[in-house]
Amino acid sequence: MEIRQIQVGYDKLQDRVLLRMSTTDECEFRFWLTRRFVKRLWGLLVKLLEQDKAVRQQIDEDTRRTVLGIQHEGFVQQGDFSRDFEERPYHLPLGKEPVLLAQGEGKQRDDGAYVLGLHTQDGKKIDIALDTKLLHLVSKLLSDAVARADWDIKLVMLHTAGETPTAEAPAPRRFN
């Protein structure tokens, strides 16, 4: 299963971020992300991006941040954010209504790709395989949605040494 399209938007009525993801095998997954979940997810996404080989191999922190920033800007420029989410008769494995995400985890595989594990409130889990480009694009979509949410949080990709990617403590490799 490969990702075909991702949409991240803010729902004012729910005061949550809605993540919709369609796959090449004609499935669609819909998830609610709370403010608390987004803050922790952001820390995890940044930690994963920092594991990229081009970033990791840099000697000092400033150079790593610079390389990460260059990667992010480059991948964002390549992204196509103009198309609407395709409304098709997708199979909905988790149901028509979005499910609340409660936990997330991430790791980098030996081939350099990333796996983002999303756990629902009722114990279901979906693993999403992402390459570096897609991870940057998801980060951009999430950041844009949160900027529209008026949640008084700013998701920052590049932080200075000693700071965390969000206002909270550093995100562990797994959170709940």
TAHUTA-V185064 format. One record per helix or strand. SS is the DSSP state (2 for helix, 1 for strand). FROM is the first residue (numbers start at 1). LEN is the number of residues. If there is no record, write none. Layout:
BEGIN
SS;FROM;LEN  SS;FROM;LEN
END
This chain:
BEGIN
1;3;9  1;16;8  1;27;7  2;35;16  2;53;4  2;61;18  1;91;1  1;99;10  1;114;7  1;125;6  2;132;18  1;174;2
END
